[in-house]
Amino acid sequence: MDVLRKLEELVEGSEVWEITRHYRMHRYRHSDAQSQTVEVEMMFNHDSGWKIIATDTARGISASGPPHPDLKVVIATVRWQDLDAQAVPPQRSVDT
């Protein structure tokens, strides 16, 4: 934990989350009846509690919920349905 405190001290007001678990999940996507691979990161911060971010990197879509001290609450509040959304179009640079 000393490392996390030292990282937070580098920049005043910074917030550091420890990635405690990283999972790969295969889920059924309801929007188009396809399967998708989702990377799930479970994070912990001593001030905020737990946080989960689930990302479909192939489609550029993430789902998360608010941090909470109770991990069961965090799992229940992740907006998993966000992973059913349309893919995010790639960003293009604009020539001027």
N, C-alpha and C positions, 0 to 999 in steps of 0.2 A: 504494500500500500504506500510505502514511502515514495516509490516512483511516481504514482498517480499524483500525490501532493506536490512533488517537485515539478511535474508537468503543468499543473494548475498554476503554480507560482511563476512560470515563465511569462505568462501574459495575464495581467490583472483582469479578473472577471471571466477567465476561461473556464470551460466545463469539460472535464475529461470523463469518458465512459470506458470502463474495462469491458472488453468483449470476453464474456465468460464461456460462451458456447457458440459454435458455428455448425449449422446443419444444412444438408441439401435435402429438399423435399420434392416429391413428384406429386402433383395434384391435378385433379380434373378441373378444367376451366369451363364454367357453365355458359359463358357468352358464346362460344363457338364449338362446344363439345370436343375440345382438344385437351391433351395433357400438357402440362408445363412443368419446367424445372424451376424451383424457387430456392434461393439462398436465404437462410434465416439466421440472423445474428441476434443473440440474446446478450444484452449489455447491462452493466450495473454501475451506478454512481452512488456514493455514500450519502449524498444529500437528497437525491431524487428517487432512488430506488431502482426498479427494473424498467427496461425498455426493450422492445422487440422491433426490428425492421426486417421485413420480408421483401426480397427483390427478385423480380424476373428480369435478369440482365439482358436476355436475348430480346426482350420487348421494351426495355427501358421503363418498367413500371415498378413502383414500390408500394408497400402497405405498412402502416404502423399505427400505433395508438399512443395515448398519453402515458408518461412514466408513472409508476405507482410502486409503493413499497411491497405490495403483495403480488408475486409472480402470477398467481392464478387470475387475478384481476387484469393484469396486463395481457395475458393470452386471450382472455375473453373480449378485450376491447380493441384488439388489432382489427383494422378494417380489411379483413381478408377479401371481401368482395371487390376491393380496389384492384386486385390482381386479375379480375375478369374484364377490365376496361380495355379499350382499344390501345394498340401500341402507340407509343410516343414517337412522332416523326423525328428523324435526325435533324439536328440544328444545322442550318446552312449559313455560311458567312455571306454578308451582303457586300458586293463590290461597289465602291464609291468612286 
